[in-house]
Amino acid sequence: MIYKNIRIRSFAMVLCFTAPFASAEMQQASGGLSPGAAADLLFQLETLQQEVQSLRGQLEEQGHELKLMKQSQRDRYIDLDKRISLLMSASVNETNRNLPPAQNQEPQRAVNQDAATNRTASNQLITSPLAPVTLQPPTEASQQAYNDAYNLIRQRKFDEAETAFTLFVKQFPNNSLTGNGYYWLGEVKLVQGRSSEAIDAFTTVIQKFPGHSKEQDSLYKLGTVSDQMGDSAKAKSYLQDVIRRFPDSKAAKLASGYLSKIK
C-alpha cells in the first residue's frame, strides 16, 4: 500500500511540474489559451496539488501506525528481555549460595524449612511444598544445556526453548539451575499463550525449590497470570504474599504496582 502511494505521489508530482511546460507549449502553438481553457488547466493543477497533499498525509499516517506497531511489539517482550539480561549474574549468585561451607548447611536447611512452613500457613492457594531437595552444583554438561536453552529464548525460538528446558529439568532434576529452568519454562509457555501450563511451571518452583531466588518472581507471575485468567482474589493473595515476604525486592515493587490496578 505504501509502495503504491509513493508511485501515485511521484506521478502526481511529475504532472505538477510538467503541466506548466505543457501549457507554455500549447500557448506557443495556438497563440494562447482561451480564458475557459486556462481556468480549466488551473483547476486541474489545483486538483493535483490537493491529491499530492492527501497522499502525503496518508503516508505520514501510515508511518505513524508502523511506529506504533513496532513499539507494541517491543513492549510485548520488554519484561522477558529484562529478566534474560539478569540471567547469568543470577546463575552465579545461586551457585555460590548453594555451595556453603559444611558447618553452614544445617542452618540453611532450617531456614528453607521455616520458609516452607510460613508459606503453608499464610498462603493456602498453593499446596504444602515438598521437602527441599539436595541441590547439586552445575556440572559442565548441565551448565551447557542450560545456556543452550537460554540462548534459544534470546533468539525468540520459543518452541525450541520449551523443548530444551523441558528436557533440561528432566535430565537434571536436582541441579541448582533446575529452579531457573522451571521458571523460564513458565515464561516461555506464557509467551505461547498457554497460561495454565505456565502456572504449573511457576508453582513447581515454589513447591520443589523453597527459598530459591526465583520464588519471588514465580509468586509475582502467579499473581499476574491469575488476574489475566479472571481470578482476581487469587491474584491479590499471590501479590500480597510477594510484598509481605520480599518487601525490598524488585518483584515486590512490581506486585505493589500491579495490585493497585486490580479492582
N, C-alpha and C positions, 0 to 999 in steps of 0.2 A: 504493500500500500504506500509506504513512504517512497519507494523507488519510483512508483507510478506518479506520485505527486511531484516528485523532483523533475521528471520528464515533462509533465504538463507545465510546470513552472518555467522550465527552460524554454519551452516552446512559446509560452506567453511573453517571456522577456524578449525573445527574438522578434516576435511580432511588434512589440512596443518600440524596439529600436529600428526595425526596418520600415515600419509604416510611414514615418516622416519622409524617408528617402523615396519610397514608392509614390508618395503624394507629390513630391517635387518633380519626379519624372513625369507623372501624369500631367502636371501643370505645364511642363515644358512641351509635352506632346500635344496637348489640346488647347494650349493658350490660356489655361486657367480653369479652375473648377467653378461650377455654379454655386451659389450660396447654399442650396439644398444638399449638394454633394459634399461640400465642405463640412456642413453641420453633421451629416451622416458619418463622415470619416472621424470627426471629433468625438461623436458618440461612441463609435467603435473603440477608439483609443481609450476613452474613459472606462468603458466596459472591461477592456483587457487589463487596465490598471487595477480595477476592483477585484478582478479574478486573481491577479497576482497577489494582492494583499490578502485575499481569502485563503489562497494556498499557503502563503507564508504563515498565517495564523494556525492553519491545520497542522503544518509541520512543527511549529512550536508546541502545540498542544500534544501531539504525538511524542515529541521529545520529552515533555514533562511526564507523560504517562509511563514512558520507558524508564525514566529515572525513578519513579515511584515503585515500579515493578522490581528494579534492581535493589532498591532499599528494602523492600519487603522480603526479597529472597535472602538478603544479608542478615536481616534481623531474625529470620527463622532459625538460623544456625548460630547466632552470636553466643547464646548461652553454652552450647556444646563446644564452640571454639575456645571460650574462656576456660572451661574445665579441662579441655585437652592440653592447653598451654601449661597447665599446672601439673600434668600427669607425672612427668619424670621426677620433679622435685618431691612430689608426694610419695612416689615409689621409694625414693632414697630414705625419706623420713620413716616410712613404715618398716623398711628393712632394719634400720638402726633400732627402732623401738621393739621389734620382735627378736632382737639379739641382745637381751640384757645379760649382765653378769649372773652367775649361778645363784648368788645369795639374794638376788632381787626377783627371782622367778616366782617364789611363793607370794610375796606382796602383790605382784602384778596380777597373779591368778585371783587373788582375793578381791582386787579392785574390779576385775572383769565380772566376778560372781556377784558383787554388790550392784554393779550396773545392771546386770540381768535381773536381779531381784527388784530393784527400783522400777525398771521398765515394766515388769509384770504387774506391779501394784498400781502404777499410775496410768497405764495405758492398756485398756482391755481390748483394743482393736487388733492387737497382734497376739498370737498365741505364745505361750511361755517358750522362751528361746532355749535351744539346746545348750548343753554344757560346752564351754569354749573348747575348741579342738586345739591340739598341739600343732602350731604352725611351723612349717619348715622354711628356712631362708631360701630365697630364689637360687636355683641352680642355673647353670649356663643354658640348659635346654629350656627351662621354664621361662627364664627372662627373655630368651629369643622368641619363644612362642607368644609371649605377652606383647612384646614390642611389635611383632608382625601383625597381630590382631589390632593393636592400637593404631598402627600406620594405615590400616585399611579404613579406619574411621576418618582419619585426617584426609584421606583421598576420596571421601564421600562414597566409598564402596560398602554401603551398609548391609547388603545381603551377605557379602563375603565376610564382613566383620562379624555378623551374627553367627555364622558358621564357625569362624575361627574362635570366638570367645566361648561358644558352646562346647567345642572340643577342648579348649584350654581348661575350663572348670572341671571337666570330666577327667582329664589326664592328670591334673594337679589339684585334687580336692582339698589338700591340707597345706597349700602353699601360702606364704604371706601375701602373695599377689592375687589370691583367689577371690578375696572380698572385692578388690578392684574389678576383677573380671566380671563378677555378677552385677556390679554397679553399671559398668559400661554396657553390659548385655541389656540391662534395663533401658539405658539411654537409646540404644540402637532400636529396640522394639518400640519406643515412643516415636522415634522418627518415622518408623514404618507404619505407625497408626495402630499398633497392637497394644492398647493400654492395659488390658487385663494381664497379658503376659509380662508387661513391664512391671506391674505391681508385684507379681510373683518374684521377679528378679530382685527388686528392691527389698522385699520382705525377707528374702533369703540372706541378704547382707546383715539385717538386723538380728535374725534368729540364729544364724550359724556363726556370725562373727561379731559378737558383742564387744564393744569398746573399739571397734575398727574405726579408722579415720573417715571412712565413707558412711558411717552410720548416720551422722547428722545430715549429710546430703541425701541419703536414702529416705530419711524421715521427711525431709522437705519435699522430695519428689512424690512421695506417697500422698502428702497433703495436696499438692497441686493437681496430681492426676485424679485423686478422689473428687476434687471440686469439679474438674472438667467432665467427670463421669456423672455428675449430678448429686453426689453425696456430700453436701456442704458440712453436715455435722461431723462426719468422719474426717473431712479435710481440716476443720478447725482443731480437732483433737490432735492430729499429727503436727500441725504447725505450732500449736501451743506447747507441745512436748519438745519441739526443737528449741523454742525460745526459753523454756524453763531449764532444760538440761544443758544447753550450749549457748548461754546468753551472750558470750563475746565472739561467737563465730560468725562467719560470713553467711552461713545458712540461716542463722537466727535473724539477721538483718533482712534477708530475703523473705523469710517466713513472716516477719512483722509487717513488711510492706504488702505481701500478698494477702495476709489475714485482714488487713484494713479494707480490702476490696470485696471481701466475701460478705454477702448480706445475711 
